[in-house]
Amino acid sequence: MEAFVGILVDTLNSMIQKESGLLCGVATDMEKLARLLSTIKAVLEDAEQKQFTDKAIQLWFQELNGVAYEIDDVLDDYAAEASRVKYKNSGCFSLMCYPIAGNLVFRHRIGTRMKEILEKFNAIADERIKLGLIDQKRGSNHFQVDSTGTRETGSLLKEPDLVLGRDEAKDEIVKILVNQVRDNQNVSVLPIVGVGGLGKTTLAQLVLNDERIAKHFEPKLWVWVSEDFNVKRIIKALINSIRETPVEELELDPLQRKLQELLRGKRYLVVLDDVWNENLEEWEKLKSVLECGSRGSSIIMTTRMEKVATIMGTLKTYYLSSLSENQCWSLFRQRAFGRQEAEEYPNLVVIGKEIVKKCGGVPLAAKALGGFLRFKRGENEWNSVKCSEIWNLPQDTTHILPALRLSYLNLPIEFRGCFAYCAAFPKGYEIEIEEVIHLWMANGLISSNETMEVEDVGVAVLTELYYRSLFQAVKEDEFGNALTFKMHDLVHDLARSVTEAKHGGTESNRTMILGMPNHQLTVAFPITITGIDQCSSFLSNCGSLRALMVKSMKEDEVPRNFLNAISKLKHLRHLDLSRSLTVELPNSICDLWNLQILNLNYSLILWSLPKGMRFLRNLRHLCLHGCWSLTYMPSGIGKLTCLRTLGMVVPSGKKGFRLSELRDLNMLRGGLTIMHLERIEDKKDAEEACLIKKQSLRGLNLHWDSERNIQRYNDEEVLEALKPCPNLQLLRVLGFNGSSFPSWISTVTEVAVKESAAEYIVGAWESTAAAAAMSPSSLKQLELKNMPNLKGMLGREVQGTPGVFSQLQSLSFGDCPTLTLPLPRMPSLKKLSISSCPNMAWASISNLASLNSLKIKNIKGLSCFPEEMLQNLSLLESLTIREIWDLLALPRSLASLKALKELTIKHSPELESLPEEGLRGLASLQELHLVDCYNLVSLSMGTKALKSLTHLSIQGSYATALPEEVKYFPALQKLELDDFPNLTSLPDWFGDHLTSLQHLELVKCPELETLPSSIQMMTTLQSLTITWCNLLGPRCERGGEEWHKIKHIPDVTITGPEFELCTIL
């Protein structure tokens, strides 16, 4: 709310300073309103903290929200009127020539509404005094911490019996502290990060009380830090943990010296629990005092904030995972039933397991809900909890949200509205970064500042929420940037509780998501052809709507009357019609003067844009990704100088859009696709697009129609003219008909070329200057697919030129049948993939000494590779050979791959054996995958050298027995045998030799009937999976003939045609 109010104040002051004629008579009221808003803004921090326990303040907040939205509507009306006057009729009108009568009516309406709103705000301002709200910024900058001590933690576990699922995490951390950092000279800091209530403190207690830690560290100290990162207090707490008598009140310096005296020369372990500090200087003050122990001294710090972990940590952050549903049920059951047997209440058990799903793997929630139901045995009471949201349960007894609320109150106040807004999405919804930022923009929750554009502010907010464990990243793009986030279910409950307190369960009808199921804070309709009519009439009552998202349109075309109804929403800033079925938008959409975001992504049958697009002067994002049917764009797009996103452009002839219109759109960011480049008659049009000036553009897709009817081929000239800024990271070229590419292509980080007629990537230098421009190169990733004329990467004129591909790290060829020239020198190349290139110069691969991954696929007519191909590849770690149908043998030079860790051979049915000499040198090999090599009945005795092999997978073999060589794999941990139609038994030596095996999978072995008795001796075996083994499966079920051999295995899973999935625990 503070961010929103702040934006309103800025907007009011901006309008007052402009002294527009439209504001005559209301400027004084606007000044009063700006002062009132500033006064109210000052007490919002205090109100934020008190709203959760004071109903009167909740009501005050709700009143404030409603009136703030009213003034926002008035300001929007002004902006809309100003835009209409200024830009109507192609900008011919101005405020000075606006009809006087219309001007007077508008001013009267604005003045009346302003006086009404001012009166309401006066009442709200007076009420703040009665409620005792104060300006906290005049005092401490931090929110009030827990003064009752209820959150304070210590080193002892409260309930050891209620700790489940953390043994593995404890062991991992203990091993790091005892083994990995024991010789570190500087103090090591290991951060444990996770959402509130996940068990970070419990994990730290488990580690500190472990016997291995006790033998390795002395002393072991614990400090509960909390929000108040006071160095003096922390040092005193550490001293008091060591001394029997409390330290006297001293100044900081003697305290520092005293602590160093007590720790000097000792290998200590300190736990700093519940840390929130983001001040590097304060941390350095404390760390400098602790740099006095002996080698291996360590600190464990727990925090909800990744940012804190980044500031303080020296070791890799340990991200604490959620508990499984079974583990949560065990915690819940112990709390809910105590010593009573849960089986006495079978109906409650069923309900309880549904309740546990609310916990989302958070132990605090499982224990709290279980405790809440401890003495309740009525099904109605349990069903009530099952059907209630956690934010709606009594917080004085469950304590779940108060624990999580600290994360909210610790947020910068201007970020809190953004967090609370995310409650508008359903639980489990993947929130797209671009989508949520656009919604924040539309609802006035973020704005630009002196150094950052509003979109960058949105990214900063999201990053902060992620670093504070309030968001979880789900998907990333090709550059490793997050694309989507999720909120943990309990964090979503927290957001709902905040929204309920502030808004009373409504969002003032400012956001509407149509067609999204289970939606509670916004209006939702199932969109059908009949439902649209319902929505059209409903929209007429939503005059304040800022954002409209239409989802799940399915197979119905969007009716014109619905689109026309949308065009009357004059306050609308965000319109999402993505993935909708509409051929064209009505021109009335262009009446949405305030529209900032128009999302038409993946509107697959959209043919054209309305002619009035030039009037949408506030438009910042025109999202057209995936609109592959778009064939016409109107002229005037170049007038939309606020544009930051323009997903796609289509040159549309003399009367339509021309590439030169991109000239002044230099603030474009993200990706841009230019379709139908074959329509460009003159390269001058492409030059005037000035792509080189668009410094924020990161991706560029250039498409020529492969089925072009135009006989003009000026592809090379056009591509040369479309030279982008060197900041470009990704270039995709489709349908290019030139013989080679311009020199600037090497300035791009990643390039993908498909369906091109080019013979070379670089055929000849355009000039001496162009040759110089190729060095140094920025090109790191190159993908070449479906290029029937490609002969080589470099033409003969430029063969041997240094630096052309000097920085290239990844290279992929696909469907290049004429590729015959040797590969050039590429000193940085790490990954090489070759598919459907039958005439490849295989021997030239040996020149790629830096290669660590090589994939070769689908080469017809090849029976063997040249011996020299694998020579000199001493860094190769992964080799995949697949679909080489005629392959008879692998080269003996395989033995030279000393660093090889993974070898995969797939779909080579003629291969009968592996080269004995070729395997002897593979001492580093860890994984061997043999798939559909049916005639490969033995592995050769060379496999005896594979002492590091941990994973063997054989899928598809006519062998009647497991290859004898498998017994020589002492480190083998996972064995997969799949599609062995003739396998009748496993050898007797199976359990005697494979003593490290942990996972065994038997799939499609129809003749396999029994398991060897020696399997009973395999104490390390953790899981056995039997799938579609018709004879063996039934015998291995509990009580079957083979059950006694496998009953010691913790996880046995059997599936097949005769029975459902059966997991035996």
C-alpha angles and dihedrals in degrees: 000000000000091000091049093047090047091054090050091052092050091048092050093049091047092052092047092051091052090055092206118193088237089067097055109135096014102063091092092053089048091054091050090048092050090053092048092050091051090052092050092045090059093064098043094097090057091046091050091059096044100042095084093061102028117069093192091058090048089056090046090053092050091050090049091051093052095049092043088056089050093057089045088056091051092050089048090052089054092049091048093049092047091050092048092051095044102044107027114117093020094305096304092131127067135185091263094060097040110127109272095223092053090046092054094048091050093048091049092051092047092047094051093049092045093055091049092051093045090055091052093049091050088057092048091049091051091048092056089064092051090050091053095239113167138191102259093185089075088064130026120356091216130079119250113281127216106285095176095067094233091130097045113119136201138194096263122088113241097206112014091176091060095058111105136165098015102098094095092049091047093050092048093053093043090053091051093051098041101037113018103043101028092110098041110127095205122059112271120224119202115190121207110201130189145124119286114283094020094117106261093140092046091051091050090050091050091052095046092051096046115120092230090056091048091055093046105040133049123202109028112196136186130198127177102215105178122170094319104079094188109167094201093051092048092050091050090050091052092049091048090051089061103036124068092219122052116255117254120250103276139163119265098261098057089044090055092050092047092053092048090050090055095046103036113121094005128113099230135179119211125188115204103192127200099005121184101165117132095172110107092193093057091049092050089054091057096039093053089058092050094051091095107083128100124268114303097028108153145190127208114200125185122205143155091221125081088198089064090048090053092051097046107025125098095172128058111286115254108222109205112223128216122263120256119257090252092053091048089050091053091053092046092047093052092051097040099044103023110188093346117102111253089214089071087071105043093164092053090048090058092049092042093056089054090049090052090062087069090063096070092209094303111137093205090060094046093050094042095050091044091051091047089058096039097113098026116099102163117110090219091059092049093045089051090059091044092054096042127085114242090240088060096054123096105280095197089068104030097042091193102120096038087059092049094041090074088071089055096046091047091059117102102266093240089060097051097081090054091053094047091048090063089071084079088077119077120254112278093019115147103233113211112221094224091047097052094044090053090050092049088051093049092051095047095246095128134029138178122270136198094284106024136054117232092256091054090050087054091052090050091052092049091048090052092050090049093049089051091055092246092116130039121209113235110170133023133197126235090276094055094255117140115254102177137023136195131205118226108247092247091048087052088053088052091053090048091052091052092048092048091052094049103034105024091236099311136093093209090255090282095128125041126184112189121203098012110131125229092015116158112170097049134043112270131190130178100243114230131144089266094042092058091068088053090052093047092058091043092053090062088069095050101078094149096053113138101175131030122183119183111199136178099021088162113182099337122104113233107256118239093233090058092052090047090052089054091054090065093062094100095180094052113128101165125044119176116189094152118154090012125139109241129132096204139355120240117250088240088078086073089068088076094101095175096048111132101167128038110177115193097152115157095003088155100192098039105130105176146003122237118269093236095065089116090072094064091089094160093054111126101167126039101176112199104152112148096012090134095162093058106120103156134049123176124239117258099061086117090066091066093089093164090068116126097164125041106164098189140003128195121198102231108185132263095316095042138052118324126195090239088071087075089069098099098031092094096143093068113131138180116025133344127193120198112197131195097021088167086077092067106106098180126037087216089074089056092046091053090058084077095205089169089071094055097093097170095055109113104173132037126186116191117192131189115184107250090207095050119161093200113099093204113109111191095137096129093051093047094047092049089051092052093066107157132211113281088244089075110121103184132035123180120187122190128183097001110167101192122113095236141359131259120263093248090072089086091063091068119089098219128020130184121185122187135175093006129152093211118133095200138017089224111017104167137340115266087213143339088269090054090052090053091049091062093070122099097027126205096196110121104158128037127179120186118184136169096003105150095182100043110128100169146330094261129037118234092258092062101033111136095018107152120236099017094121098006095131098039111129104168128036128178129184123189130173097352101143097173096049101127109138118100117261113261124240109285108175096183100044112131104164129040125178123182123184130171095353101130097174097050117147092240096181091063090069088077088071091066097087095166094058116127100167128042125177123182119182142175103000112163123211095014114132099169142003122237112265093236093058095087096038119113092020094119093148097051110126103168129040123179123182115178140163094012089142098184097043111136102173145004119236118265087229085080084093090070092067095096094164097047112132103166129037121181125181117180135177100000100133095172094058108107104174145003118247110264093210091043093060099045093081097050097097092144096052111127103165130039119182120185113181127180095346090136097173094051099104099158135035096214124244090268087083089075085084093063096099093150097052110128102161126044121177122181114179119177118014138153090210116129093208140029109272110266091228091071089079089069095065103094094170096050111135103165128037124182121187111182131172101006101156093176101040109119103170147358116245122263090239090062098100095034097057106029094066095150097051114129104165128037123182123187113186130174098353098144096174096047108107109160142030123227116262089233089072086081088069093057099102093166093060108115103171139023120190120189115185127178094345096141098191101035099041099067091043091057097053117108107288093017125129093263098040095097090060095055106028090104092063110101097215121036118170123183125184131169146131095280099053142028123254106299120195114186115198 
